[in-house]
Structure formats: structure tokens, C-alpha cells
Amino acid sequence: MVPPSQNLNLDIAAISGICGSISIACWIVVFSPQIIENFRRSSADGLSLQFIIVWLAGDVFNILGAVLQGVLPTMIILAIYYTIADIVLLGQCFYYRGFTWKDEVIPPKVSSTVGEPNERTGLLAANGIRDQRRSSTLSDTAHHLSPVVPLLEAPKPSDPPAIANQKPTTRAQVVLFNLFTVLMVCAAGVLGWYVSNRSQGGQQHSKHPSSHSSELEFSLWGQIFGWFCAVLYLGSRIPQLLLNYRRKSTDGISVLFILFACIGNLTYVLSIFAYEPYCVGKHGHCAQGEAARLYGRYMLVNASWLAGSLGTLFLDIAISAQFFMYRARDDQDVDNEEPRLDTPREQRPLLDRGDSYIQF
């Protein structure tokens, strides 16, 4: 007969293990969306440079605290991986923005107004478009007159659009893609826990008392570096929040970057709370008050990492709220990046109507 308490131990250990595995999976891929976003845009203006620098310093203290406190080797390896990823992001910022330590607020692009010319109409820009169209027309005519180049018909409205002119990805498609990505990463974490648990014959939850007592020992320098790490993690989000507020935009920040950070911190906190004390009594039974004392000591040892994860979780939620606050403005800036060429002739500025582009 299996005692009923063992089922409870298995459930709590399983919850802690699943949450920990999901947290590890999220933190492994958390930097990839932002690195890809910077590479795709050839810009890192959306990221706060001070955010990356302070986060890098926090990861360095995280390595020192983890080594001195004697945590699992997996956590130390992950901390080193975080540091390398921070260096990659910092290198992208320096590559695209130059070697600077300040966050410059780039003003939003002024959208071109459509209508009759007035005192604010850009004459030089209109002339530039006019000259560009004139040179394009002359170039096409010269090519058609050349005996080497075959005569090609102009594209018809019924022809399929070019790749550059295709309809952009809708918001629903972006939401579905992000949701699918998050679910796949969480499923990978659950699968990783399942494989690890099966490889150990389902005995991952049972540990010797000696191993638990060693985990609950305090390391003074480990705790000091752990609290330094927590303070730096909390302070790293402040520059990013301020930069988004000053820009009134979250353009350039990957949504998955913030989502994986939120899920990683949340599951990490849950994995710490889901802890079952192992008592040293006969058959593992706890004396009166012993389980509460061990649980409190365990929370105290992990208090710095718990505070850092909880604090950054709330700050990451605040950054996520900025996505919704500035979403309309970002969509308007995307729509106004290029002038619309399908505007009726009567609604275009005079110099942009192209009435006399064939006259010299």
C-alpha cells in the first residue's frame, strides 16, 4: 500500500517540476524574438540601451550568486546563457546605433497630408517625386526603343500584386502566431519534465534528507549577490518603461520577448512556491511545526530570486500594457510610412498630379 501522503508529494513535486521546466523553456527562447526583430528591422531603436546594460549586470551577479549559493548546475548554465544573449543584444544596439550610452528618442515620422498645397506643402519633395516619375518614364521608353530589350507590357490591374505590395499581416494572424508559439514552448517544457521524470523512474520527487539540508544552507555572499541581482533586474525595466513613454510607442520591441519574460518569471515563482518539505523523522513524517519551519527557511533562502522574479513580472506586465496603450499610434505610423499611390488625382497636391511630366 502506498501512503496517501506520497500522492500529495508527487502532485506538489510534479507542479513544481512542470513549472520549472516551462520557465527554463521560456528563458531559453526569450531573447530570440528580439534578436530576430532587430535583425529584420536593421535597427535597435526600440530597445533601451540602459535596459540591456543593467540586465547584463544583473545576469553577472546572478551567476556569482548561483555559484556561491550552490544551486543546480542547470541554473548556472542557464545564467551563463542569459549573459551571452545579453551581450548579443548589446552588440546589436552598438552596431545599429553606434557606441553610445544614452537612449535617444527618435521623433515620429511626419505623415504626408493629402490635399491642395498650402504653406506647409513640401515643394522639394513633390519635385523629387515628379522627377523620379519622369526619369522612370524616360527609362522605360528608352528600354522599349532598344532593339536588345524586348517590349514588355505594363502590368495590368488584374495581375497578381508584387510581394512588396501584398496585403500586410493582419492583427489576428499575428495574435494567432504568437499564441501558437507560446503554446509550443510551454508544451516543450512539459515534455522535457515528462522525459526527465520517466528517465528517473518517477522518483524525481523523492530525495534524501541530506540533499535537502544542503540546499537549505545559507551562503552569505550568495545571498548578497542574489539581492544585488534582484535590485538590478528590477531597475533594468525602468529605462525601458521611460523610453516607451517618451516615444509614445513600443515599435521595435518584440511582443514575444515580453510574453516569454512574463511566463518565465510567473512559472519560476510558482515552482518555488510549490515546495514540499522533506522531514527527517521516521518514514519522512514531520513533527509538529517542522514542515512550516522548513518551508519558511526554504522561502528565506530563495527570497532574493523570488523578489526579483515577482518584481520584474509586474514591470513586464506594465510594458505589456504599453503595447495596448500605444497600439493605435504604432498602427498609424505604419500606415503613413509610404504615400499612397492610389489616391485620386483630384485629391493629390498640384505638383504630385503628374500633369506635365512629359513636357520639357
C-alpha positions in Angstrom: 0.0 0.0 0.0 1.2 3.5 -0.9 0.6 6.0 1.9 -1.8 8.9 0.8 0.9 11.5 1.6 3.0 10.2 -1.2 0.4 11.0 -3.8 0.3 14.6 -2.4 4.1 14.7 -2.5 4.0 13.5 -6.1 1.4 16.2 -7.1 3.3 19.0 -5.5 6.6 17.8 -6.9 5.0 17.5 -10.3 3.6 21.0 -10.2 7.0 22.4 -9.2 8.8 20.4 -11.9 6.4 21.3 -14.7 6.5 25.0 -13.8 10.3 24.9 -13.6 10.6 23.2 -16.9 8.3 25.7 -18.6 10.2 28.5 -17.1 13.5 27.1 -18.4 12.0 26.7 -21.9 10.7 30.3 -21.9 14.0 31.7 -20.8 15.9 29.7 -23.4 14.0 31.3 -26.2 13.2 34.7 -24.6 16.0 36.6 -26.4 15.5 35.0 -29.9 12.4 37.1 -30.9 14.0 40.4 -30.1 17.3 39.5 -31.8 15.4 38.5 -34.9 13.3 41.7 -34.7 16.4 43.8 -34.5 17.9 42.0 -37.5 14.7 42.2 -39.5 14.4 46.0 -38.9 18.1 46.6 -39.1 17.6 48.8 -36.1 17.6 48.6 -32.3 15.9 52.0 -31.6 13.0 50.3 -29.7 15.3 48.9 -27.0 16.6 51.0 -24.2 20.4 50.6 -24.1 20.4 51.2 -20.3 17.8 48.4 -20.0 20.2 45.9 -21.7 23.3 47.1 -19.7 21.6 46.8 -16.3 20.0 43.5 -17.2 23.5 42.2 -18.2 24.9 43.4 -14.8 22.0 41.5 -13.1 22.8 38.3 -15.0 26.5 38.6 -14.0 25.5 38.9 -10.3 23.1 36.0 -10.9 26.0 33.8 -12.0 28.0 34.7 -8.9 25.1 34.3 -6.5 24.1 30.9 -8.1 27.7 29.6 -7.8 28.1 30.7 -4.2 24.7 29.6 -3.1 25.3 26.1 -4.7 22.2 25.9 -6.9 21.8 23.2 -9.5 24.3 23.2 -12.4 21.5 23.6 -14.9 20.6 27.0 -13.4 24.3 28.1 -13.6 24.5 27.1 -17.2 21.3 29.0 -17.9 22.6 32.1 -16.2 25.7 31.9 -18.4 23.5 31.6 -21.4 21.5 34.7 -20.4 24.7 36.6 -20.1 25.8 35.6 -23.6 22.3 36.6 -25.0 22.5 39.9 -23.3 25.9 40.5 -24.9 24.4 39.7 -28.3 21.6 42.2 -27.8 24.1 44.8 -26.6 26.2 44.2 -29.6 23.2 44.8 -31.9 22.5 48.1 -30.2 26.1 49.3 -30.7 26.1 48.0 -34.3 22.9 49.8 -35.3 23.1 52.9 -33.1 26.9 53.4 -32.6 28.8 53.4 -29.3 26.6 55.5 -27.1 25.3 55.1 -23.6 22.2 57.3 -23.9 18.8 56.4 -25.2 17.9 58.9 -27.9 14.2 59.5 -28.6 13.7 59.4 -32.4 10.7 61.7 -33.3 7.9 60.0 -35.2 7.8 60.4 -38.9 5.6 63.3 -40.1 2.8 61.8 -42.2 2.3 63.5 -45.6 -1.0 65.3 -45.8 -3.1 64.7 -48.9 -4.9 67.7 -50.4 -4.4 71.0 -52.0 -0.9 72.7 -51.5 -0.6 75.2 -48.7 2.2 76.9 -46.8 3.2 73.6 -45.3 3.4 71.6 -48.5 6.9 70.3 -49.3 7.7 71.6 -52.8 11.1 69.9 -53.0 9.6 66.5 -52.0 6.9 66.9 -54.7 9.5 67.9 -57.3 11.6 64.9 -56.3 8.7 62.5 -56.8 7.9 64.3 -60.1 11.5 64.0 -61.4 11.6 60.4 -60.3 8.5 59.6 -62.2 9.8 61.5 -65.2 13.1 59.6 -65.2 11.3 56.3 -64.7 9.1 57.0 -67.8 12.0 58.1 -69.9 14.0 55.0 -68.8 11.1 52.7 -69.7 10.7 54.4 -73.1 14.4 54.1 -73.8 14.3 50.4 -73.0 11.4 49.8 -75.2 13.2 51.6 -78.1 16.3 49.4 -77.6 16.5 46.5 -80.1 18.1 44.4 -77.4 15.4 44.6 -74.7 12.0 43.0 -75.7 8.9 45.1 -75.5 7.0 44.2 -72.3 3.5 45.2 -71.5 2.8 47.3 -68.4 1.3 45.4 -65.5 -2.5 45.3 -65.5 -4.7 45.9 -62.5 -5.9 42.3 -62.7 -2.4 40.9 -62.4 -1.4 39.5 -59.0 0.3 42.0 -56.8 4.1 42.0 -56.2 5.4 40.8 -52.9 6.2 44.3 -51.7 2.6 45.4 -52.4 0.9 42.4 -50.9 -1.5 43.0 -48.0 0.3 43.1 -44.7 -0.2 40.5 -42.0 -3.4 41.2 -40.1 -3.5 41.6 -36.3 -5.5 38.4 -35.9 -2.7 36.5 -37.8 -0.1 38.0 -35.5 -2.1 37.1 -32.4 -2.6 33.5 -33.5 1.1 33.1 -34.4 2.2 34.5 -31.0 -0.3 32.2 -29.2 0.8 29.2 -31.2 4.5 30.0 -30.4 3.8 30.4 -26.7 1.9 27.1 -26.6 4.6 25.2 -28.4 7.3 26.5 -26.0 5.1 25.6 -23.0 4.5 22.2 -24.4 8.2 21.7 -24.9 8.7 22.5 -21.2 6.1 20.0 -20.2 7.6 17.3 -22.5 11.0 18.0 -21.0 9.7 17.4 -17.5 7.9 14.2 -18.6 11.0 12.8 -20.2 13.2 13.7 -17.3 10.7 12.2 -14.8 10.3 9.0 -16.8 14.1 8.6 -17.1 14.3 8.6 -13.3 11.5 6.1 -12.9 9.1 8.6 -11.4 11.3 9.1 -8.4 12.2 12.7 -9.1 10.2 13.9 -6.2 11.9 11.7 -3.6 15.2 13.0 -2.3 17.4 12.1 0.7 17.3 14.3 3.7 21.0 15.2 3.3 20.4 16.7 -0.1 17.6 18.8 1.3 19.6 20.0 4.2 22.4 21.1 2.0 20.0 23.1 -0.2 18.7 25.0 2.8 22.1 26.2 4.0 22.7 29.9 3.8 25.6 31.4 1.9 26.3 35.0 3.0 27.9 36.1 -0.3 25.5 34.1 -2.3 22.6 36.0 -0.7 24.4 39.3 -1.1 24.9 38.7 -4.8 21.4 37.4 -5.1 19.9 40.6 -3.7 22.2 42.7 -6.0 20.8 40.6 -8.9 17.2 41.3 -7.8 17.7 45.0 -7.5 19.4 45.2 -10.9 16.6 43.1 -12.5 14.0 45.5 -11.0 15.9 48.6 -12.1 16.5 47.3 -15.6 12.8 47.7 -16.6 12.6 51.3 -15.6 14.6 52.7 -18.5 12.5 50.7 -21.0 9.3 51.9 -19.5 10.5 55.5 -19.6 11.7 55.2 -23.2 8.4 53.8 -24.3 6.6 56.7 -22.5 8.8 59.3 -24.1 8.5 57.8 -27.6 4.7 57.1 -27.0 5.4 53.9 -28.9 6.5 50.3 -28.4 7.6 50.0 -32.0 10.8 47.9 -32.3 10.1 45.7 -29.3 9.1 42.1 -29.9 5.8 41.1 -28.2 7.1 37.5 -27.7 10.2 39.0 -26.0 7.9 40.4 -23.2 5.5 37.5 -23.2 8.2 34.9 -22.7 9.7 37.0 -19.9 6.3 37.2 -18.1 5.6 33.5 -18.5 9.2 32.6 -17.5 9.0 34.7 -14.3 5.5 33.5 -13.4 6.3 29.8 -13.7 9.6 30.3 -11.9 7.8 31.9 -8.9 5.2 29.0 -9.0 7.9 26.4 -9.0 9.4 28.0 -5.8 6.1 28.2 -4.0 5.3 24.6 -4.9 7.7 23.1 -2.5 7.1 20.1 -0.3 9.4 19.9 2.8 11.1 16.6 3.5 11.3 15.9 7.2 14.0 13.8 8.8 11.6 11.9 11.0 10.7 8.2 10.7 9.4 7.4 7.2 9.7 11.1 6.4 6.9 12.1 8.7 7.2 15.7 10.0 7.0 16.6 13.7 4.6 19.4 14.8 5.7 22.7 13.2 8.7 21.1 11.4 7.1 21.3 7.9 6.3 25.0 8.3 9.8 25.7 9.7 11.4 24.0 6.7 9.1 25.7 4.2 9.8 29.1 5.7 13.6 28.5 5.7 13.3 27.5 2.0 11.5 30.7 1.1 14.0 32.7 3.0 16.9 31.2 1.1 15.2 31.9 -2.2 13.8 35.3 -1.2 16.1 37.3 -3.4 15.3 35.3 -6.5 11.7 35.3 -5.6 11.6 39.1 -5.1 13.5 39.7 -8.4 11.1 37.5 -10.4 7.9 38.8 -8.9 9.1 42.4 -9.3 10.2 42.0 -12.9 6.9 40.2 -13.6 4.8 43.2 -12.6 7.1 45.6 -14.5 6.9 43.3 -17.6 3.1 43.4 -17.3 3.4 47.2 -17.3 5.4 47.1 -20.5 2.8 44.8 -22.0 0.1 47.4 -21.1 2.1 49.9 -23.1 1.6 47.8 -26.1 -2.1 48.3 -25.8 -1.8 52.0 -24.9 0.3 52.9 -27.9 -1.1 50.3 -30.4 -3.2 52.8 -32.3 -0.3 55.2 -32.7 2.0 52.5 -33.9 -0.5 51.3 -36.5 -1.0 54.9 -37.8 2.8 55.3 -38.2 3.0 52.1 -40.2 0.2 53.2 -42.5 1.9 56.6 -43.0 5.4 55.2 -43.8 4.8 55.4 -47.5 2.5 57.7 -49.5 -0.5 56.1 -51.1 -0.2 56.0 -54.9 -3.8 55.0 -55.4 -5.1 58.4 -54.2 -7.4 60.0 -56.8 -5.7 62.7 -59.0 -8.0 65.4 -57.8 -7.0 64.8 -54.1 -3.2 64.9 -54.7 -1.1 68.1 -54.4 -0.7 70.0 -57.6 3.0 69.2 -58.1 2.2 65.5 -57.4 -0.5 65.1 -60.0 1.9 64.5 -62.9 0.1 66.7 -65.4 3.2 67.9 -67.2 5.7 65.2 -66.6 6.1 64.6 -70.3 6.5 68.3 -71.1 10.0 69.8 -71.2 
